[in-house]
Amino acid sequence: MENKINTTQIHISKRERQVLEYIAEGLTSREISAELGISVGTVESHRKTLFAKLHVTNMASLVHRSYQMGIMRV
């Protein structure tokens, strides 16, 4: 059974979206931090927030769910 999430109630910030896009490209937290000029800890914080918002527990599910929900597009 698939988790149903109301996408109209999920707010993804501009920075969270940027982190998500880099995650989808396969970048590491260190690489993302260098690209965005933020600390690795901040990247990890955004990642954890995204996991919670999208109700997932791993990177593959995070990327998959973001495409499923229309947060990211091909």
C-alpha positions as CSV (number, residue, x, y, z in Angstrom):
1,M,0.0,0.0,0.0
2,E,1.4,3.4,-1.0
3,N,1.5,6.3,1.4
4,K,-0.9,9.0,0.3
5,I,0.4,12.5,0.9
6,N,-1.5,15.7,0.3
7,T,0.9,17.6,-1.9
8,T,-0.9,20.9,-1.5
9,Q,0.1,21.0,2.1
10,I,3.8,20.4,1.6
11,H,6.0,23.4,1.4
12,I,9.5,22.9,0.0
13,S,11.7,26.0,0.4
14,K,13.9,27.2,-2.5
15,R,17.0,26.0,-0.7
16,E,15.5,22.5,0.0
17,R,14.6,22.3,-3.7
18,Q,18.2,23.1,-4.6
19,V,19.5,20.5,-2.3
20,L,16.9,18.0,-3.6
21,E,18.0,18.7,-7.2
22,Y,21.6,18.1,-6.4
23,I,20.7,14.9,-4.5
24,A,18.9,13.7,-7.6
25,E,22.0,14.4,-9.7
26,G,23.9,12.1,-7.3
27,L,26.1,14.7,-5.5
28,T,27.3,14.1,-2.0
29,S,26.6,16.4,0.9
30,R,30.2,17.7,0.6
31,E,29.7,18.4,-3.1
32,I,26.3,20.1,-2.5
33,S,27.8,22.2,0.3
34,A,30.5,23.4,-2.1
35,E,28.1,24.2,-4.9
36,L,25.7,26.2,-2.6
37,G,28.3,27.7,-0.3
38,I,26.8,26.3,2.8
39,S,28.1,23.9,5.4
40,V,27.8,20.1,5.2
41,G,25.7,20.2,8.4
42,T,23.3,22.5,6.7
43,V,23.0,20.2,3.7
44,E,22.3,17.3,6.1
45,S,19.7,19.4,7.9
46,H,17.9,20.1,4.7
47,R,18.1,16.4,3.7
48,K,16.6,15.3,7.0
49,T,13.8,17.9,6.7
50,L,13.1,16.6,3.1
51,F,12.9,13.0,4.4
52,A,10.4,14.1,7.0
53,K,8.3,16.2,4.7
54,L,8.1,13.5,2.0
55,H,7.7,10.6,4.6
56,V,10.7,8.6,3.3
57,T,13.7,7.0,4.9
58,N,16.3,6.8,2.1
59,M,17.7,8.7,-0.8
60,A,16.2,6.6,-3.6
61,S,12.7,7.0,-2.0
62,L,13.3,10.7,-1.6
63,V,14.1,11.2,-5.3
64,H,11.3,8.8,-6.4
65,R,8.7,10.5,-4.2
66,S,9.7,14.0,-5.4
67,Y,9.1,13.0,-9.0
68,Q,5.9,11.2,-8.1
69,M,4.5,14.3,-6.3
70,G,5.6,16.6,-9.1
71,I,8.0,18.5,-6.9
72,M,10.7,17.7,-9.5
73,R,10.2,17.1,-13.2
74,V,12.2,15.2,-15.8
